[in-house]
Amino acid sequence: MDGWPDLFLPLRFLEPVMEMFDRIVAGEKSICVIGLGYVGLPLALEFARKYRVVGFDINARRVEMMRNGEDPSRELPASEFEGRNITFTNQLDDIRECGVYIVAVPTPINDAKEPDLIPLQKSSETVGRVISAGDYVVYESTTYPGCTEEDCVPIIEQISGLKSVQDFKVGYSPERINPGDKERPLTKILKIVSGCDAESLDNLSKLYGSIIEAGIHRAPTIKVAEAAKIVENTQRDVNISLMNELSLIFDKMGVNTYDVIEAAGTKWNFHRYFPGLVGGHCIGVDPYYLLHKAEALGFHPRVIAAGRFTNDMMAAHIAKIAVQKLIKRERNVKSSRIAILGATFKEDVSDIRNSKIVDIVNELKSYEVNVEVFDPHADSEELQHEYGFSLTNELGSDYDGIILAVSHREYRNLPESWFSEKLKADGFLLDLKGIYRDKLEGLDYWSL
Ligand SMILES: NC(=O)c1ccc[n+]([C@@H]2O[C@H](COP(=O)([O-])OP(=O)(O)OC[C@H]3O[C@@H](n4cnc5c(N)ncnc54)[C@H](O)[C@@H]3O)[C@@H](O)[C@H]2O)c1
């Protein structure tokens, strides 16, 4: 009998090793989503329809709100929390037993427009403290190619003492949601998935594939997946900058850029992009991550940098147009009043982060113009806290000019009488989105 155990030793290696996806399906391991903002919370709640999920966030106030079924980002209704297998926490001990850690923390830029990796570094430290052999970590935050493997994974390795690929698996799967777009929720957008090896790619594709109806694209490497996301937003930024540059040129010719785009758009291979402010935390930020990485490698991109420069100067250009119109009317700029419609970074959302409307307000204030800002979606206290101005409650009358800055649904179908009631007899409208082009007859109308 003594010989039996030795005899059967090789059979131990034939026992099926349960893969991570199966362990999640079996409820043996849970998924932890780290960073529960615009990206992390919907993802956590979606996984929680099928699996056991722990939502982790460092912000105790936000955690408390989510425990009460409230989305701190004001995107999801309370019904989205109902019946989900999820707990919310800011305690490390509550996430130690998880098997998959998905990181969705912010990736902002600092004042010098350089990547601010602190949230990614801190959340990697968190993962390093709780991760066990066999676990998975997936990054969803938008970042430059190489960031996951060169900047984040070494932190996890150092703190945990484990080795990536060998002891734990790493993946990257960028989020592609379009803020405010109710037609394309998370599950309806094809998801790019990548892994550090074939096994992780397979497990992560199965895991994401089980909640994403639109399907999965398996990227060959983590760097390709990182690059794909940043290129999507950089392409958009550069294309918009071209339209902005054209708008600066055509303005000098008295030609409306929207008219030009409409005419040029009749050609089958013309791509329709429109001039405008590029704010928010994605399109106006992500190209700086790519610029940073390219420069670190000794290459100085001209096109991407020029696009950023052009888009960033548009707010000052718009303020200049407004002041020129005041001066042409021989108004005392210091006693003139301008109403700005919209404060958020884009239409139909409440998000004010990196809103370029703030730049228009500051630019006009630098000329000492009196500015009143209106927005049915934005939070006045948040604006005051972040940018030092609040919203005006009710639109008055006798404004020298109105700047229709954000095309919220409330501003899209107003009759001409609405504008003339609010404006002085010779008041002007700067319609940044070109919504009222060809629709108003008696107003001094300008669009980008
Ligand atoms: N918002 C979008 O529409 C969108 C779309 C695609 C990609 N992204 C990218 O997704 C990432 C997340 O963006 P977001 O808009 O969801 O950010 P967000 O600011 O809405 O939320 C981030 C959350 O992370 C938390 N957090 C910060 N540091 C943390 C840490 N160390 N540990 C745990 N939690 C932490 C914050 O408290 C907050 O709740 C960014 O890289 C962004 O570029 C965003």
The ligand as an SDF file (V2000), in Angstrom:
LIG
                    3D

 44 48  0  0  0  0  0  0  0  0999 V2000
  -16.5830   58.6790  -18.8650 N   0  0  0  0  0  0  0  0  0  0  0  0
  -16.5140   58.1630  -20.0780 C   0  0  0  0  0  0  0  0  0  0  0  0
  -17.4210   58.3380  -20.8690 O   0  0  0  0  0  0  0  0  0  0  0  0
  -15.3630   57.3010  -20.4870 C   0  0  0  0  0  0  0  0  0  0  0  0
  -15.4690   56.6010  -21.6820 C   0  0  0  0  0  0  0  0  0  0  0  0
  -14.4360   55.7680  -22.0510 C   0  0  0  0  0  0  0  0  0  0  0  0
  -13.3080   55.6670  -21.2400 C   0  0  0  0  0  0  0  0  0  0  0  0
  -13.2160   56.4040  -20.0970 N   0  0  0  0  0  0  0  0  0  0  0  0
  -12.0250   56.2310  -19.2740 C   0  0  0  0  0  0  0  0  0  0  0  0
  -12.3720   55.4300  -18.1590 O   0  0  0  0  0  0  0  0  0  0  0  0
  -11.6050   55.8260  -17.0060 C   0  0  0  0  0  0  0  0  0  0  0  0
  -12.5250   56.1900  -15.8700 C   0  0  0  0  0  0  0  0  0  0  0  0
  -13.2500   57.3290  -16.2370 O   0  0  0  0  0  0  0  0  0  0  0  0
  -14.6110   57.7570  -15.5230 P   0  0  0  0  0  0  0  0  0  0  0  0
  -15.2190   58.7760  -16.4000 O   0  0  0  0  0  0  0  0  0  0  0  0
  -15.4130   56.5580  -15.1560 O   0  0  0  0  0  0  0  0  0  0  0  0
  -14.0340   58.4280  -14.2010 O   0  0  0  0  0  0  0  0  0  0  0  0
  -14.8720   59.0210  -12.9770 P   0  0  0  0  0  0  0  0  0  0  0  0
  -14.1470   60.2090  -12.5120 O   0  0  0  0  0  0  0  0  0  0  0  0
  -16.3110   59.1260  -13.3410 O   0  0  0  0  0  0  0  0  0  0  0  0
  -14.8130   57.8850  -11.8690 O   0  0  0  0  0  0  0  0  0  0  0  0
  -13.6760   57.4350  -11.3370 C   0  0  0  0  0  0  0  0  0  0  0  0
  -13.9850   56.7860   -9.9800 C   0  0  0  0  0  0  0  0  0  0  0  0
  -12.7580   56.2330   -9.5230 O   0  0  0  0  0  0  0  0  0  0  0  0
  -12.6240   56.5090   -8.1430 C   0  0  0  0  0  0  0  0  0  0  0  0
  -11.2290   56.4370   -7.8100 N   0  0  0  0  0  0  0  0  0  0  0  0
  -10.2340   57.3220   -8.0570 C   0  0  0  0  0  0  0  0  0  0  0  0
   -9.0550   56.8630   -7.6300 N   0  0  0  0  0  0  0  0  0  0  0  0
   -9.2920   55.6370   -7.1020 C   0  0  0  0  0  0  0  0  0  0  0  0
   -8.4780   54.6540   -6.4830 C   0  0  0  0  0  0  0  0  0  0  0  0
   -7.1850   54.8250   -6.3480 N   0  0  0  0  0  0  0  0  0  0  0  0
   -9.0880   53.5270   -6.0500 N   0  0  0  0  0  0  0  0  0  0  0  0
  -10.4070   53.3280   -6.1700 C   0  0  0  0  0  0  0  0  0  0  0  0
  -11.2360   54.2210   -6.7460 N   0  0  0  0  0  0  0  0  0  0  0  0
  -10.6720   55.3600   -7.1960 C   0  0  0  0  0  0  0  0  0  0  0  0
  -13.2600   57.8650   -7.9490 C   0  0  0  0  0  0  0  0  0  0  0  0
  -13.6530   58.0860   -6.6220 O   0  0  0  0  0  0  0  0  0  0  0  0
  -14.4510   57.7660   -8.9200 C   0  0  0  0  0  0  0  0  0  0  0  0
  -15.5860   57.2540   -8.2690 O   0  0  0  0  0  0  0  0  0  0  0  0
  -10.7080   56.9630  -17.4820 C   0  0  0  0  0  0  0  0  0  0  0  0
   -9.5050   56.4480  -17.8890 O   0  0  0  0  0  0  0  0  0  0  0  0
  -11.4690   57.5050  -18.6840 C   0  0  0  0  0  0  0  0  0  0  0  0
  -10.6130   58.1440  -19.6000 O   0  0  0  0  0  0  0  0  0  0  0  0
  -14.2290   57.1970  -19.7020 C   0  0  0  0  0  0  0  0  0  0  0  0
  1  2  1  0
  2  3  2  0
  2  4  1  0
  4  5  1  0
  4 44  2  0
  5  6  2  0
  6  7  1  0
  7  8  2  0
  8  9  1  0
  8 44  1  0
  9 10  1  0
  9 42  1  0
 10 11  1  0
 11 12  1  0
 11 40  1  0
 12 13  1  0
 13 14  1  0
 14 15  2  0
 14 16  1  0
 14 17  1  0
 17 18  1  0
 18 19  2  0
 18 20  1  0
 18 21  1  0
 21 22  1  0
 22 23  1  0
 23 24  1  0
 23 38  1  0
 24 25  1  0
 25 26  1  0
 25 36  1  0
 26 27  1  0
 26 35  1  0
 27 28  2  0
 28 29  1  0
 29 30  1  0
 29 35  2  0
 30 31  1  0
 30 32  2  0
 32 33  1  0
 33 34  2  0
 34 35  1  0
 36 37  1  0
 36 38  1  0
 38 39  1  0
 40 41  1  0
 40 42  1  0
 42 43  1  0
M  CHG  2   8   1  16  -1
M  END
$$$$
